[in-house]
Amino acid sequence: MAGDPVRIRILCFMFEHKKACVTDIAESLDVPINTISHHLQKMKHVKFFETKRIGTIICYELIENTFTKRLQRLICF
């Protein structure tokens, strides 16, 4: 699940920022919004993130736990 290069970039971004909206992540990583949204939805399904809707914008928040902290040490350096 987390082995995809785009997902790794998203995770590293979120480990640093903790919360972000889809548009902010897409702009920062220079990846299309629909691609970012697709990957975030998949990672939300396996409990990496929680979402909050603000009007038409969806924002994601990292779920911090032992697993995500270990994952951060493995993939983001």
N, C-alpha and C positions, 0 to 999 in steps of 0.2 A: 504494500500500500504506500509506504513512504519512500520507496526506492526510485520513483519517477523523478527525473531532474527538476521539473517544474514544481513538484510537490516539495522537494527538498528546499528549493529556493523560497517557496511560500512559508514553510516551517521556520526556516532561519529568520526570515523577515518577522514572523509573528513571535518568535522567541525574543526578539529584540524589542518589538513594539507592544506586545501583549494583546492589543485591540486595534482593529483597522477595518475600514470599509472596503468592499470589493474594488471600487474605483481607485482608491489610494494604493492598494496592493498592486493592481494592474499597472498603474502609472509608474510606481517605484521599480517594478521588475521589468517593465517594458514588454509586457505580455498582454494579449487581447483580454478584455474583460470577460468574454464568454468562456475562455480557457481557464482563467482564474476561478470564475464562478463554478465551473464544472468540478475542478479539483477540490475547491473548498467544500462543496456539497458532499463529495465522496469522503473527505476527511472528517466532516461533521458527523456523518453516518457512523464512523468508527470512534466517535467521542474525542476527537482532538479539539473541537471547537463547539462553542455555543453561539447562537445568532440572536441579533436584535434588529428589528426592522424600524427604520426611521423614515417614514413616508414611503418612497419607492426605493430607498437605499437599504441594502442589507449589510450590517456590520458583523464582524466575527470577533470572538474573544477566545483566546487560548485557554484551554482547561489545563491548569497546572496540577500535576500529580507526579508521583515517583517515576512513572513510565516516561512522561514527556520530558522531565528533567534529565533522565538518562539518555533519551533520544537526542536532546540538545547537545549533550557532551559528545555524542558519537558523530553527529552530522554537521555541526556548525563549529567551525574553528577559526 
